[in-house]
Amino acid sequence: MDEFESKLGQAMVRRPAPPSLKRRILDQRNRRRTERLHGRMVLWQRLAACLVLAAAVGGGFAWHHVQEERKGEAARQQVLTALRITSRALNELNTRLAAKRRDQEQ
Amino acid sequence: MSPKALWQPDFERLVDEHQSMVFSLAWRMTADRGLAEEIAQDVFLELDRHMNKIESPEHALFWLRRVAMSRSADALRRRRVRGVDLWVEIEENHGAMAEERSSPLGARLEQLLTTLPEPQRAALVLRYQEDMSPDEIAKTLESPVATVKSNLQRGLKSLRAKAESHLREFVRAEKSMGGA
């Protein structure tokens, strides 16, 4: 290293940072952290609201489906009962007709 | 357990230890005290976001130097795009910068440094302020070692040529003052 380089090295010593720099950095850091935390809280709140909404809509659909199934089952039971009554009435009519035919033959 | 595994980065301590280094790099690159303060602030806030990736004190130092240099280069580029006459501004700002120096020769050398092209200035600042080797400078600036060496040689040659007459006067003056 020649004289010029050593002079250059002497001229290029680190300069002290302004005394307020550290405080400003820490203040800015705290502000950003608070903003980030607030942003995260808002995100979680939105997520929770979405989940509640999805659960409500899903529950509504499920309830509607169960109600429909219940109505379908009731209708099926009614049809079966009607068929049973009809079948019994027809059986009775058949028995009577058969008895009447037997009487006529005798 | 290795010392690296034991090391826990402490943000406030890193700011204490390295704020003058980051600020000086930014100031020497931009020659603007206000801009250098902004850059230093940005660099440390960026460090805060990347604290989990910092593995050791050496890594923190390397990271801070790299980001400070790249942020300073970005700031210079932005000013150039904005159409600010950077060299006029640098001359003006350096007037104020020079007044703070105790040695007029040092002030003159710093002033001349700002007239060099950005890659040469970056290489010289890292070489003489941070006492880094060309290999370390190449890693920091993410450029080939040969380019860094060439920038160092050209920058030094150019700076020497610009300062030669000035330096001679001062060396002579210092010698005569020392002799008296």
Interface residues (C-beta under 8 A of the other chain):
Chain A: E3 F4 E5 K7 L8 G9 Q10 A11 M12 V13 R14 R15 P16 A17 P18 L21 K22 R24 I25 L26 Q28 R29 R32
Chain B: F11 E12 V15 D16 Q19 S20 M21 V22 F23 S24 W27 R28 E37 A40 Q41 F44 L45 D48 R101 S103 L105 G106 A107 L109 E110 L124 V125 Y128 Q129 D131 L156 L159 R160 A163 L167 V171
